[in-house]
Amino acid sequence: MDMLQAPASAVPSQGPLLDRFGRTKHKLRISITDRCNMRCHYCMPEDPEWLPRDQILSFEELHRLAALFVRELGIRNIRVTGGEPLLRKGVTDFIAALKALRDDGLERVSLTSNAVLLDRHATALKAAGLDDVNISIDAMDPELFQRMTRGNLEQVLRGILAARDAGIPVKLNAGVIRGDNEQEVLPLTDWARRHGLPLRFIVFMPLDGRGGWRPERVVPEAEIIARLRTRYSVEPLPRTREPATYYRLDGDYRVGIISTVSNPFCASCDRVRLTATGEIFPCLFSPVSTGLKEALRAGAADAELTALIRKAVWHKGKGFIESAGYVQRAATMHALGG
């Protein structure tokens, strides 16, 4: 679908949060830390340098911005990300504070996690009002999982089941990279289906990490489907506004595929990202950002901050469909939050 572009100077001063192609933003991702207890090679440098703590926004500062997004700009869903958000002390209280914005229009508060620490936090997160959690899991083979992430698969599986047992809806996300884990499509599907957990496969995208993306490492959606068809009947489902295309397996289980490279969903994108340092990235593929921290700490009024946010989002590009290719930027994926 073609997107008509409005003049760059016509930034709206009120109403919903729009970009110049007419896409309304309803979802905000807030990264609360760049620190992580894994080292997934597609996400971060070999030896990451963590940001100094004084550069990270406080929870009070993050909450003030979140409240502006909800009250003034029409954001309805907030997802807390990292790094690994459970590494930051106070995350449960922050989620509870976000849930208090329900009276202002917020509908959901979600979390993205690697699940390593989830077994010890699941009950408290449920009590704080967390609506759901997305968890990355790229292999069911423990040795392969360790090679890809430097993590412990047993810890992750324990965290996944702890969240489920605490009553938190869980979604699983699995990146698929040729030469790493394309053979894990069926084992991951089998495990997720057996435990009644939704699963989405993510086609390898040309983002940062260690510069390892190459076209030949992409496992396209059609190949993932072909692998699934060796064991399951596969029925395509109607496309929605979600980033994933969904398929029904054997008539009783739904699996999704996020295929930005071959089947971009940019025309319906309704997301914006805020980093832990107060940088707005309107798009996952944005090479530049707009900083809010300086104005925030200089005592800017709500109206000034809201205007900065509107301007940053208004100038959002078309996305991957416009600038397909490798993305280099100052904020790497482990700080941007995916």
N, C-alpha and C positions, 0 to 999 in steps of 0.2 A: 504494500500500500504506500503510495506517495504521500509525503507530508508537506503541506504548504507552509512556507516560512513567512512569519510576520516580520516587520521591520525591527532591526536590532534595537532601535531607540524607543520602541513602544512598550517599555516594561510596565506591566500593570501595577498600580499602587494599592489595589484592594482586590478582594475576591479570592478564589482558589489559587494555589501555587501552580503556575503554568510555565512551560517553556515556549519558545517562539514557534514551535511546530504544533502548538495546541494540545500538547499532552499534559494532563493534570496529574500532579503528584499526590499520592495518598499514603505512600510508604516511606519511612525514614529508617535508615540503618545508622546506628550510633556505635562507633568503635570506642571502647573505654580503655583500651591498653594495646600497645604493640607487642607486649611480651607473650611468649608462648612456651609451653613445655614439650612441644614437638618440633621437628625440623623437616617438614614436608618439602621435598626438593622443588616442587612446582610453585611454592608459596613464598619462600624466603631465601635470603642469601645463605651461603655456607656458614658464615660467622656474623650473625646480625649484631648491630650495635643498637642497644636499647636506648630509647629517648630518655633524657634526664627528666626526673619526676616533676621539676618545676615547669616543664613545657607541656605537661599533661593537664588538661582541664580538670578541675575538681568536680565531684559529683554535683555540687551545688550549681556550678557553672553549666555543666551538661544539662541539668534539669531545667535551668532557666531557658536554655535554647530549645530544649524539647517542648517546654510549655508554649513558647512562641510558635513553634511549628504546628502544634495542635490547635491552640486558641485562635491564632491569627491567620494560619496558612492552610488549614484543612487537612493536616496529616491525621490519618485514622489508625495506622499500624506502625509500631516502633519495634525494630529488632535490635537487640543488644549484641554486639560482636566484639572481636578483638583483632589480632592476637587471640589468646584464650581468655575470655572475659572472667572465668571463674578464678583466675589468678589474682584478680584485683580485689582486695579486701573491701567489703561493703557492697558488693554487687547485689546481694539479696535485698538490702535496704533500698538500693537505687531502683530496683525493679518494683518494689512496693510503692515507692514515691511516684514512679511513672504510672502505675495503676490508679493512683489518686487523680489522674487527669481524665478519667472516664467521664466525669460530669462535664468536661469541656469538649467531648467528642471523640476521645481516644477509644478504640474498640479492641485492640489486641496489643499485648506486649509479649514478644518472642525472644528467644535466645539462640545463638549459634555457638556450638561448643564442639570440642574434640572428645568430650565425655570422660577424659582421664580422671577428673575430679568430681564427676557428676554423682557418683554413688554417695558421697558424703554431703552433697548439697541438695539432692533432689527433694527431700521432704520440706526443707526450708523454702526452696524455690516455689514449690506448690503452695505453701502457706502464704507466700508473698503475692500470689496471684498470677504467676507465670502461665501464659496460655498455651505455649508449645515450645519445643526445642528442635532445632535442626542439628544433626550430628554427621560429621564426615567420617566415612569408613570406606577405604579403597581396596581392601582385600580381606578374604577370610583365611588365607594362609598366613600363619603367624610370622614366619621368616620373611616373606615378601612384604607384609605390613611393616615390619621393623625396618627393612631396607628403604621403603618409600618414605617413612615418617619418623624413623628413630623412636617410635612409640611401641607400647606393649598392647597387643590386641586383646589380651584377657582383661586388662583394666578398662578398655573401651567397651567391650561387650558387657562387662559388669555395670558400667555407668549407664549404658543404653537401657538395660533391663531394670535398673533401679529407678530411672525416670519413668519408664512405663508403669512399673509397679506403684509408684507414687501418684499415679493418675495424671501425669503430664503427657499430652499427645506428642509423639516422637515422629520425625521424618528423617530418613537416612539419605545422605548424598554421597555418591561415589564418583570420583573423577576417573575417567578411562583414558589411559595413555598407552599407545602402541610401544611394545618393547618392555613395558612394565607390568601391566595388569589386565590386558584385554581378556585373558583367560579366566578372570575372576567374575565376569558378568553373570554366569550361571550360578556359581557358589553364593555370590552375594544375593541374587534373586531368591534362591532356594531358602537361605537363612531368613531373609526379611519376610518372605511369604509364610514360612513356618511359624514365625513369631508375630504375625499379624501387623507388621510395621510397613508404612509406605516407603518406597524407595524411588530415588531419581538418579539416573546416570547423567553426568556432566561431561560433555565432549570437551577435550583439552583446548583451552582458549589461549590466544597469543598475548598473555599478560607477563608480568615480570618474573619474580622468583630468581632463578639462577641463569636466566637466558636460555633455557632448554627447549623452548617451543620451536618446533619445525613442522611444516605441513605434513611430512611423512609420519609424524607421530600421532596424528589425529586419527581416531577411530570413529568414522562417521556414523550417524544415526542408523543408516541402512544396515551397516555391519552389526551393530548392537542388536537390532531386530533379528537379523539372520541367526545370530548366536542364540537368541531366546527361542527362535522357532525350532531349533534342534531338540527342544524339550517341551515346549508349550505351544498351544494354539495362541495366536496373537491377533487381536482385533483392535484396529485403530479407533480412537475415540475423537469426538469433535474437538477442535482447537478452541481454547478459551483465552482469556487475557493473561493467564499465567505464563511464565517463561518456558515451562515444560510442555512438550507434546505427550499425551498420555495414551497408553495401550492397555487393553484388558487381556490378561493371561488366563487361559483355561476357564474363562467365564466368571472367575471369582476373585481375581487379584489385579490391581491396577499398578502399573509401573510407568514412570515418567522419564523423558529424555530431554535434557536442556542442550540444544544444539546451536549455540550462538554462531559458530563458524559457518555452518551450512544452511541454517534455518533461523536467522535472527528474529528476535521478538521486539526489536527497537521501536517499531511503530506504535506499540502499545505500552511502552515502558512508563511506569508510574512511580519510580523510585528516585531517591536522592540519598547521598551518603555524607555523614559527618564524622571526621576522624577525632581521635582522642586529643589532638592538638587544636581542634576547632577549625579544621579546613573542610570546606564543602567541595565534594567531587560530585557534580551532577550526574556523571555516568561512570560506570566501571572502567570504560575506556578513555576517560578524560585525562589528557596529559597535563592539564593545569588545574589549579584549584583557587578558591577564594577564602582568605583567612578571616575568621571572626574573633580570634583570641585578642588581638590588639585592641579592637574597639570594645570588646566585652570588658577587658581589664582596665580600660581607660574610662569606664563609667558610661558607656553609650546607653542611650535610652532605648526602650523596646522598639520604638518606631524606626530608629536608625539601624538596629540589627535586622529588623524585618525587611527593610529596604535592601540591605546588603544581600540577604538570602534571596529575595525576589530577583535581584539583578543577576546573581550567580546562576540561578536555575534557569532564568529566561534565556541565557546565552548557551545553554546546553546544546551540543551538536546532535546530529541525527543518530550517532552511535556507531556501532561496528559496521553497519551497512554503508556508512559514509567513509570511514577511515580504516578499512580492513587492513590488518597488519599488526606487527609487534608493537606493544605499548611500553615506552620508557617514561618514567616520571620519578619525582623525588620520593613519593609515598609508595612503598612496595605493598604487595598483597597482605602481608601479615600485619601491616598498620592500617590498611584501608578497610579490611573486614569482609571482603568478598561481596 
